[in-house]
Amino acid sequence: MLQRYSGTLLLVSHDRSLLDGVCDSYVVMQADGSQPQVWTGSFMELLQSQRKQRTSAESPSVAKSKPPSTKSKPKSDKKAERAMVRLEREISLIEEKLASVDEAMAEAWDKPDELEELMAERDELDKAQSLAYERFEELMAG
């Protein structure tokens, strides 16, 4: 329904699949508090762009004549990247579970006991999702 809407919509969500399915531009708040930036593209492209920017910002300016270093990334960078990949998988799994619980809740609308259990499960998944996003954002900030 949102995809068919022809007007402008302000959508705030942590659901990456929803964002990618509906949004074609994003207002990105800056960690340093500077002016927000507009990003046009998918959410995953935004994350990749931010990773590239962070990596290039971490590497010192070097004269163009100097060949690029052949050393591998520091262990802390590799560790952070692996943690981000794990968190992305964890977030995706949580999103799938949330969708499943939402479907079950829709089917259990007339079963109060079952609905109450599903609501408690959804609450726990929401908390886990929030924590995963917080950890992901901490890793993105470096």
C-alpha positions as CSV (number, residue, x, y, z in Angstrom):
1,M,0.0,0.0,0.0
2,L,2.8,2.4,0.8
3,Q,4.6,1.7,-2.5
4,R,1.5,2.8,-4.4
5,Y,1.2,6.1,-2.4
6,S,2.1,8.9,-4.8
7,G,2.8,11.6,-2.2
8,T,5.7,12.2,0.2
9,L,5.9,10.0,3.2
10,L,8.0,10.3,6.3
11,L,8.7,6.8,7.6
12,V,10.7,6.1,10.7
13,S,11.6,2.4,11.2
14,H,14.3,0.0,12.2
15,D,12.8,-2.7,9.8
16,R,15.4,-2.7,7.0
17,S,13.3,-4.8,4.7
18,L,10.4,-2.4,5.0
19,L,12.7,0.6,4.4
20,D,14.2,-1.0,1.3
21,G,10.8,-2.0,0.0
22,V,9.2,1.4,0.4
23,C,11.9,4.1,0.5
24,D,14.0,5.5,-2.4
25,S,15.7,8.3,-0.4
26,Y,16.7,8.7,3.3
27,V,17.6,11.6,5.6
28,V,20.7,10.5,7.3
29,M,21.5,12.1,10.7
30,Q,25.2,12.7,11.2
31,A,27.0,11.3,14.3
32,D,28.9,14.6,14.7
33,G,25.6,16.6,14.9
34,S,26.3,18.3,11.6
35,Q,23.6,18.9,8.9
36,P,21.7,15.8,8.0
37,Q,22.4,14.4,4.5
38,V,20.0,13.1,1.9
39,W,20.8,9.6,0.5
40,T,19.1,8.3,-2.6
41,G,19.3,4.5,-3.1
42,S,18.7,1.4,-1.0
43,F,19.4,1.1,2.7
44,M,22.1,-1.6,2.1
45,E,23.8,0.8,-0.4
46,L,23.8,3.5,2.3
47,L,25.4,1.1,4.8
48,Q,28.1,0.1,2.2
49,S,28.7,3.8,1.5
50,Q,29.1,4.6,5.2
51,R,31.5,1.7,5.6
52,K,33.6,3.0,2.7
53,Q,33.6,6.5,4.1
54,R,34.6,5.3,7.5
55,T,37.4,3.2,6.1
56,S,38.7,6.1,4.0
57,A,38.5,8.5,6.9
58,E,40.5,6.1,9.1
59,S,43.3,5.8,6.6
60,P,45.7,8.8,6.8
61,S,46.2,11.0,3.8
62,V,49.2,9.8,1.8
63,A,51.0,11.3,-1.1
64,K,49.7,9.9,-4.3
65,S,53.1,8.6,-5.4
66,K,53.3,6.2,-2.4
67,P,52.0,2.7,-3.3
68,P,49.1,1.4,-1.3
69,S,50.0,-0.6,1.8
70,T,50.0,-4.4,1.4
71,K,49.4,-4.9,5.1
72,S,46.0,-6.4,6.1
73,K,43.5,-4.5,8.1
74,P,44.2,-4.3,11.8
75,K,42.6,-7.1,13.8
76,S,40.2,-4.7,15.5
77,D,38.8,-3.6,12.2
78,K,38.4,-7.2,11.0
79,K,36.8,-8.1,14.4
80,A,34.4,-5.2,14.1
81,E,33.5,-6.2,10.5
82,R,32.8,-9.8,11.5
83,A,30.7,-8.5,14.4
84,M,28.7,-6.3,12.0
85,V,28.1,-9.3,9.6
86,R,26.9,-11.4,12.6
87,L,24.6,-8.6,13.7
88,E,23.2,-8.2,10.2
89,R,22.4,-11.9,10.2
90,E,20.9,-11.7,13.7
91,I,18.8,-8.7,12.8
92,S,17.5,-10.5,9.7
93,L,16.5,-13.5,11.8
94,I,14.8,-11.3,14.3
95,E,12.9,-9.6,11.5
96,E,11.8,-13.0,10.1
97,K,10.6,-14.1,13.6
98,L,8.7,-10.8,14.1
99,A,6.9,-11.3,10.8
100,S,6.0,-14.9,11.8
101,V,4.7,-13.7,15.2
102,D,2.7,-11.0,13.5
103,E,1.1,-13.5,11.2
104,A,0.3,-15.8,14.1
105,M,-1.2,-12.9,16.0
106,A,-3.4,-12.0,13.1
107,E,-4.7,-15.6,13.1
108,A,-5.1,-15.7,16.9
109,W,-7.2,-12.6,17.2
110,D,-10.0,-14.5,18.8
111,K,-7.8,-16.6,21.2
112,P,-6.9,-14.3,24.1
113,D,-4.5,-16.8,25.8
114,E,-2.6,-17.5,22.7
115,L,-2.6,-13.9,21.7
116,E,-1.1,-12.9,25.1
117,E,1.7,-15.4,24.7
118,L,2.4,-14.1,21.2
119,M,2.4,-10.5,22.4
120,A,5.0,-11.4,25.1
121,E,7.1,-13.2,22.5
122,R,6.9,-10.1,20.2
123,D,7.9,-7.8,23.0
124,E,11.0,-9.9,23.6
125,L,11.9,-9.9,19.9
126,D,11.4,-6.1,19.8
127,K,13.8,-5.8,22.7
128,A,16.3,-8.1,21.1
129,Q,16.0,-6.1,17.8
130,S,16.6,-2.8,19.6
131,L,19.7,-4.1,21.3
132,A,21.0,-5.5,18.0
133,Y,20.5,-2.2,16.3
134,E,22.2,-0.4,19.2
135,R,25.3,-2.7,18.9
136,F,25.3,-2.3,15.1
137,E,25.2,1.5,15.4
138,E,28.0,1.4,18.0
139,L,30.2,-0.6,15.6
140,M,29.3,1.8,12.7
141,A,30.4,4.7,14.8
142,G,33.7,3.0,15.4
